[in-house]
Amino acid sequence: MQILFEDEHLIAVNKPNGIFVHRTSLDPLADTFVVQMVRDMIGQWVYPVHRLDRKTSGALLLAKSKNVQAKMNEIFRDRDIKKYYLAIVRGFTEDKFVVDYPLMNENDKIQEAISTFTTISKIEIPISSGTFPTSRYSLIHVSPETGRRHQIRRHLAHILHPIIGDRPHGCNKQNKFFLSHFNMNTMLLHASEISFFHPVLQAETAIKAPFGGEFERMYHELGFNSMVD
């Protein structure tokens, strides 16, 4: 696992897709967790300060002490942190758009949820994934202003531009197409950057996570590299 940033207080890693941050009842049989992997890498206990879904790759920040974890938790609660994501979605999205759509949490409580999206590139491939002879996809940059569970995934599903590979919020037809045509069943959502004011060093800190794995493969397979580079 790639270390993106480390000092005596914090460490950030580039989390691979398919791994839980810590032990969870969502999959009692899972035996690989980011917290344990990082602990073994650096030889000390670490404490997560935010979450990434199992299916999401990218920048994950952990504290090296409970005191720093508490400070970072406060920063997250006060929304004094910026998180940015990349996603590959179905269809052509608008150049820039905001989704302000409340979401229900696990306790059936409606919560404010706002996400800002910017389209980086659009691609149309000469292969049918359904009704039309071609298929359209967009590479988008996402900035969630709130931090609700599955917020980005649910917002994109709400506006009918689901993330490729997302289950259960995505499009089954697209997911089956990517599995059969590209042998790909990974969700194409990547946490690309996190920035905040370091609570101990008192300095602005920005951490970037390059994408890899299946996200990188599909970026090239679909031809986004030829449009962006």
N, C-alpha and C positions, 0 to 999 in steps of 0.2 A: 504494500500500500504506500503510495507516494505521500511524503510529508511536504506540505506546501509552506508551512510557517511554524517556527518554534522559538520560544524564549523560555525563561524559567517559570513563567506563569501560565502560558497557553500553548496549545499545539493545534494545528489545523492539518487535516489529511484530505486526500482526494478519494472519497468513498466510492468503491465500485458498486455497480448495480447488483441487486440481489442479496445484499447483506443487511441484517438488522443492526441498528446502532447498539442496542443492548438486549438482554433477554426479555422476551415478551410472551404473553399468553396467545398471541396471534398465531404462533407456530411453536408449540411445545417441543417439536422434534428438531428445531434449528439448533445447531451447535457451533456456529461461527458468528461472532459479533465484533463490531468495530472496537468497542471499548476494550475487550480482551486482546484483540490484535495489537492495538496501539500500546496497551500496557506491556505486552511482551516485547514490542519493538524497542521501547525506551526504558523499560525496567522500573516503572513506577505506576501507581494508580492514576487514572484520569477520570474526569467527570464531564459528561456531555452537557452543553449549555443550550442546545437547541436540537431539533429533530430533522431528519430527512427520512422520507418513506423508504422502505426496503427497496422499492423499484426505482428510486431516484439516485443518480450518481452525483458526485461533486463535492464541493467544499463543505467540510464538517468541522466545527470548532469544538474543542474540548479544553477544560481547565485542568490544571495540575494540582489544585487544592480546592477544598470545599468553600474556602473563603472567596477565592477568585470566581468560582462557579456562582456563588451568591451575587457577586458584583455584576457578572455577565447576565445572570437571570434578570436582574433589575433593569439593565440596559435593554434587554429584549422586551420586557413588560412595558417600558416607557417608549418603545419603538424608536430608540436612538440608534438604530442599526439599519443598514441597507443590505438587502439580499437580491441577487440577480440570477436569473435562470435562462437557459436556452431550451427550446422545445421545437420538435418537428410535428406539425399538425396537418390534418386533412383540409384541403381546400385553399383558396387564396384569401388571406386575411387583409383587413384594411391596413394602411400604412402605419397608423397609430390609433389606438383606441383604449378606452377604460371600461372595465366591467365593475359596476357597483351593484352587487347582488348578494343580499344576506344569505347566510348558510346556517343550517341547523347542526348543532354539535351532538356529541354522543348522549347528552342528557336532554335532548329534544328542545334545547334553547336556541332561539334565533339570534345570530350574531352578525354584526356589521362585517362585510368582507369587500375589499376593494383591490383590484389588480390593474396595473398599467402595462400595456403591450405595445411593442414596436416591431414591425415586420422588417427583418433583415434582408430576406430574399424569397422569391417565389419560383417554383419549378413546375413544369408540366412534362410528364414522361409519356412516351407513345405506347403505353400499355394500359389496358382496361382493367380496372379493379371493381367494375360493377356495370352500371348502365351505359356510361359513355366510353368512347374509344380511347380516350386518354385519361390520365389521373393527375390531379393537381395537389401540390403540397407547399407549405410555407415554413420557413425557418424564422422563428420569432424570439425576441428578447422580452423577458418578463420581469417586472418589478412589483412584487406584492406589497401593498401598504399595510395590510393586516396579516396575521399568521394563523389562519384557521386550518383545520385538518383537511388535507387534500384540496386546498383552496384553488390552486392553479388548475388542477385537473378538473375540478367541478365547474369552475368558471368557463373553461374552454369547452367543456361538454355542453354547458348552458347556451353558448352562442353557436353551437353546431360546428365547432372546429376542434374536435377531440384530439388529444395527443395520440400519436401512433403507438400502439402497443399497450395502451392503458386498459386495464380491467379493474373494476367493473364500469368505469365512467366513460370508456372509449367506445369505438365503433367495432362491433364484432366482424362486420364484413371487411373492414380495412385490416384488422388484426389477422384474420384468416388469409387475406391476400399477401400480407408481408411474411407470414409464416410459410405459405406455399411457394411464393415467388422468390423471396430473398432468404428463406430459412432464418427469419428473425422474429423473436417473440419477446423482446425487451422493450420496456417503456422508454420512449425517447424524450426524457426530461433530465436536464443536467443543471445542477447548482454551480454556476460559473464564477460567481464572485460574492464576497461578503466584506463589508466595510463598517468600521466602528471606531469609536474613540477608546483607546486602550485604558482600562480603569486603573491600572497600576503605573504604567509608563507615561500616562497622560500624553498620548500621541495618537494622531490619526493613523489608522491601520487598515490597509486594503489587501485582501488575499484573493488571488485568482486561481481557478482550477481549470486546466486544459481538459477538453473532453477527449475520451478515448473509447476503446471497446466497440460495442455495437453502434453507439451514437456516431463515432468517427467513421465506421464502415458505411452506415447509411447516409451520412453526410456526403461521402464520395460516390456511393452507388446511385443516389438520386441526382447527383450532379450539382449540388450546392457549391462545391469547391470551385467549379468553373464560373459560377455567377458572382462569388464573393471575392475570391483571391485576385 
